[in-house]
Amino acid sequence: MQITDILVHKVNLPLITGYRWASGVYLGATKGIVEVRTNEGIIGWGEVATVEQADIIAHDFASRLIGVDPSNIDDCSRRCLPEIRTLLNTHDSGLVKAFGGLELALWDIKGKSLNLPVYSLLGGPVRQEIGFSEYFALLVPNETHPGASTPLEVARYCARMREQHGSTIFEGKVGVLDLDTEIQMVKEVRAAIGPDATLRLDANNSWPLNTARRALARLEPFDIANIEDPAPTFHDMAKLRQHSAIPFSSHLPELRLAVELGVPDTFVLNVMTLGGLRETMKFISACEVMGVGFWFYSGETAVGTAAYMQLAAAIPYLSQPGQSLFRWYADDVVAELIQPRANTVPIPNVPGLGVTVDSQALTRCKERYEQDGVLSQLGVPREMHYRQFFQQ
C-alpha cells in the first residue's frame, strides 16, 4: 500500500452561540481536517488544531510521503520530523503538532486495512464507553439562542442538562466576572446539579495568586473536584497547595516540573498537541508511573474526538471523563453530532478511528472558513452570518 495524495481541509465549526471565558468570547473552532489517500482506495482522516499546522502538512510533509507505505508510521515520522533530540533547537513545536494530526490518518488507514478498530491495535478494549463532562459558561444571547447571562441562568442550564441527558459531571468557566459573582454562580450550579454530581472549574490562568487564594478558600464548601489552571504557573500552584486541598490541572505538559513541585495533579491535553497517538501513549505511561492524572480537553472535531476515544478504550489509566463541548457545536464534519447520554459515549466498533467524514458536512465547514477566516479572530458575535450555511 502506498500514499497517493494528502489533502488538508481548513474548516470552521461554529457554536450555537459564543461563550465567555478569560480571553473574551469563544465562537467555535477552526481546524484542519487531514485526508490521506492510498492506492488501495483506503482513506484515512486526521485533524490539526491550527491553520498554520495545516499549511505545514500541505506544503512540507505531503510531498515527502507520496509513495510511502502509510502503515509504517515510524518511517513516515522520520521523513517528516528532525531527530527528536535536536528538534527544539532548530524548530518550534509546530512540526510535532502537525505530524500528530497527520499521524491520526495513518492509524486510521492501518486499522481499516486490517479491518480492526485502532484500539485493537493498541491492545484491545478495556471499556465499552467513554466518559465526558457537560460544560457550562456565561453564554452570549443571539438571534437564535437566549444565552445565559446570570449565575441563576447558568445554573438553570445545568439543571436542564441533568434532567434531559442524565448528566452528573459538569465543568465550567470562571475567571470571567468579579469573584463575588462567580462564587455565587458556583453556589447556584452546585444547588442545581445536586450534591452527588461532579463539579470541575476552569480559570484559564486568569486569577493572580492573591485572588486565587481567596477564590479557593471560598470554593471549599462546594465540593470542587478540580480547578484547571487556577494560577499562571506551576510554582504559583505550589504556593496555592499550601492553602487548599482542591486538585489542580493544567494544559501545559511539563511532567518533570509537576513531579518536582507536586502540582498540578492532572494534565488535560489532546493527542495532536503531544504529537500523535504514539507520543501520547508515552506521556500517559509516564504520568501513570509518576502518579499524575490525565484526561482529554475539549474543542476538537469528531475526528480528534475519535482519536481520544480509541486511546481511552485501550488504556486502563484513562478512567476520568474528558471535557466536552458537544452540546454547543452547531455543526461538525460528520453527519450526526456526538451527544453523550448519562455522561458517556459508546465506543464505535468499526475499523480505524471509527469516524466517517461526511462530504456535505465537510463542504459546509470549508465554506465557512473560506467566508469567515479563523473563528477566533472574529471577536464578539455580530450577525454571526456563518450560521446561514448551517441553516441551509
N, C-alpha and C positions, 0 to 999 in steps of 0.2 A: 504494500500500500504506500502511496506517495501523496504528499500535499500538492494540489494543483493550483490553489488560489486562497488568498487570505483577504477578507474584506472587513472593514470596521465601520459600523453604522453609528453615527452620533445621534443620540435620541434625548428627548425631554419627556419626563414623566411628571406631570403636574399633580399637585394635591387637590382635594376637593375645595380646600381653602388654605391660606397660609397660616402658619402658627408662629407665635412669638418665642424667641429664645434670646440668649445673652447677646448675640451678634446682630439681632434685627428680626426680620421676618423671613421664614423659610417657605418657599413656594413649591418646591419639588426638587427632583434630581435631574441632572444632566449626566449621562453616562455614555460609554462607548460599548456597543454590542459587537463582539468579535465572532466572525463567521469563517471557519476553516473548512475548505472543501478538499475532497480526495478523489483519486482516480477510480475508486470503487463506489462512488456515489454517496459515501457517508459524509455527513456534515456535522461538525462539532461547534458548540456555542460556548462563548466565554463573555467576560464583562470586565471593563476597566472603569475606574472611578472618575477620570477627567478627560477632557478633550486633548490635553497635552499627551497623556499616555496613549490615547487612541492614535495620535499622529506618530508616536514612536513606533507603534506596531505597523502602521500603514507605510511609513516612509523608511523605516530602518530594518525591522525584523522580517517583514513579509518576504522580501527578495532573498533573504538568507535561508528560508525554509522551503522554497519551491523545490519539489523533487525529493524532499526528505521524508523518511518514514515517521509519521506522527505518533506511532506507538512507542518510539524510542525517545521518551521525554527528556532523558539526560542529554542525549545528543542535541536535541532542539535547544536546550538550555545553554549548552556550550557554544552553539552557533550564535546565540543572541546576547549573552552576557559575558563581560570580562570575568577573569578569575575572581572569585568572591572576596578573597583576602585583600585584593587591591582595588576592588570596585569603588569604594567610597573615597579612595584617594584621587580618583580621576572623574567620578560621576556623582550625581546625587542619587537618591533612592528611586527616582522616576523610572529608571530602567527595570529595576527589580519589580516594581508595582505593575509596570506594563506587561512584563513577561508573566507575572502572576495571573493577570486576566487572560492572556493567551493560553497559558497552561491549562486553564479550565476546559477550553475547547479541545485540547489534546486528550485529556482524561475522558471527555465526553465521547470522542471518536474511539478511544480504546475500549470503553465499555460497550459501545454499540457494536464494534467489530467482533467482540467476544460474546455478545448477547447477554451481558451482565450489568447490573447496576454498579456504579462506581464503588458503593460501599462494600460490595462483594470482593472487589479488587483490593480493598483495604483491610480485609479480614472477616467480613460478614457483619450482619446487623446485630446490635446488642439491644436495640429498642425498635418499636414499630411506629412511634410517633415522636414528634419533636415539639418541645415547649417554646412558646413565645409569649411575651408580655403584651398587654394593652398599653397604649401611650396616651398621655394627656398633657395639655398645654393650653395657654390662652390662644383661642382661635379667632382669626380676623373675620368679621362679617363681610359677606359679599352678596351679589345679586341672587345667588342660589343656595347660600348657607347662612344660618343665623349667627354662627360664630359662638364663642364662649368668652365673654369679656370680664367676668367677675369670678371670685372664688366659688360662689354658690353655683354659678352656671357650669364651671368646670366640674364641680362635684356631682352635679346632676347628670352630666355627660358620663362620668364614670359609673354612676348608678345604672344608667341605661345599658352600658356595656356589660355589666354584671347580669342584669336581668335578661337581656336579649341574647347574649352569647355565652353565658356561663363563665365569664371571665373572673378570675380571682387573683391575677398577677398584674400589677399596674406600675408603670414608670412614668414620671412626669418632669417637666422643665421647671426649674427655679432659677434664681439669679436674674430675673427679668424686672420685677417690681421692687418696691421697698420691702424690707424684711417683715414688717408687721403684717402687710397684706399677704405675703407669701406664707407666713406661718398660719394665717387664717385659712388660706387655701388648702394647705396640707391637713389642717384640722377638719375642714369640711369634707375633703376627699376621704380621709380615714373614716369619718362617720358614715359616709355614703356607701363605701365598699365593705364595711364591717370589720370586726377585729380579727377575723380569720384570714383575710386577704393579705397578700404580699404587697408591700409598698416600697418602691425604689424612687430615688430622686436623682436628677442630673443638673448640676450647677454650671457645667461648661467653663470651669476655671474663672468664674466671674466674681467670686467673693474674695476680697482682700482678707488677709489672715485674721485680723481682728473681727471682721464681720463674720467670717466662718466660725470662729469660736462661739460667738453669740448665737449664731444660727443653730449649730449643733446642740447647744445646751437647750434651746427652746424646742428642738425637734425630738428630743429624747422621749417625751410622753407618747409619741405617735407610732412607736414600734417600726422604725425605718430599717428596712432590710439592707439597704446600701445607698450610698451617695457617690455619684460619679463626679470626679474632678472637683472636689469641694474647695480646693485651693490651687494656685497656679503651678506649684512644683511639688515633687515628691518630698523635698526637705520641709516644705510648709506642711504637707500632710503628716509628716513625722511629728511635727510640733502639735498638730491637732490631735494626734493619737493620745497625747498626754491628757487631753480633756474630754475625750469621747470614745466610747466603745463601738459606735456605729461603723460598720465596714465601709471601706472606700474602694473605688475602682477608677481606672484611667484608660484612655485611648493610647497613651504613649508606651510603646513596647520595650521598656527598659527593665528587663528582668533582673540583671545583676544589681542595679541600684535598688530595685524593690526588695530584693532579698537582704541587701545590706541595711536598709532603713526600716524594714518591716512593714512598709506601705508602698503601694496600695495592696489591698487584699486580693484583688481580682483585676485581670486585664480584660477589656472589652474591645475586641478587634475584628477585622474581617480577613478573609482568605487572600484577597488581592493585595491588601496593604503589606502582608507578610511575604508575598512573593509566590503564592500558589498553594496548592494542596500539600505538596511535599514539605515546603518550608513551614507551613502552618502546623503540620503534624509534629515536626521537630520542636517548634516553640511550645506547643501544648504538652509534649512529653517532658520538656524541661520544667514547665510550670508545675506539673504533677510531682516531679521529683522534689522540687523546692517548696511545695505546699502552697502555691499561689493559684487562685481560681482563674477560670477562663469562661467567658461566654461571648456571643457574637453581637455586634451592633446592627443598627437599622439603616435603611435608606437605599438598599440595592434593588435592582430589578428582580424579576422571578428567576433569572439566570444565576445571579450571585446568591440568591436565597437557596436555590437548588444545591449549590456547592456547599453552603453551610450544612444543609440537611444531610448530604452524603457523609460529611465528616462526623456530624453528631450521631448519625445512625451507627457508625462503626467504632467510635471511641467512647469507652465507658466513662471516662473522666468528664465528658461534656454533658453533664446531667442538669445544669442550670438553664432555665429558659433564656433565650436570646431576646433582644429588643425587637420591636415590630412597629412599623408604620402602615401595616396592611390596610387597616380600615380607612386610611386617609388618602390612599392613592386613587386618582380618578381614572388611571389607565396604566397599562403595562404592555410589554412586548409579547404577552401570551393572550390567548382567547378568553381565559377565565381568571379573574383576580383571586389571589390567595386570601382565604378568610378563615382564621382559626376558630375553633369551637372548643369551649372549656379549656382554653389556653394552649391547645395543641393543633398540629397539622400532621396528617398521616404521611409517612414516607412513601414516595412513589416506587412501586416495584416494577420498574421498566428499565431497559438498558441505558447506559450512560448516566448523565446527570439527572435524568428524569424530568426534563423540561422540554416542551415543544414550542418553539418560537412561531407565532402566527404572522404570516406575511402581511395581512391587512393591518394588524396592530403595529407591527414594526414600521410600516409605511406611515401610519398616523404619527407615531412618536418621532420619526425622522422629519416629517413635515413641520412639526412644532419646533424642532431645533432650527431648521432652516429659516423659519419665520422669526423666532424669538431670540435665538442665540442661547448662551448659557443662562439657565434659570436663576442662578444665584446672583447674577448681575442685573436682574430686573428691578430689584427693590420691592417696596410695598405694593401689593396688588393695585392696579388701576382698573382697567376694564377686564383684565385677565382674558384677553382675546384668544389665547391659546385654547381656551375651553371650547371654542367653536368647533375645533377639529374633533374633539371628543363627542360633542353632541351630534355631529354629522354621522 
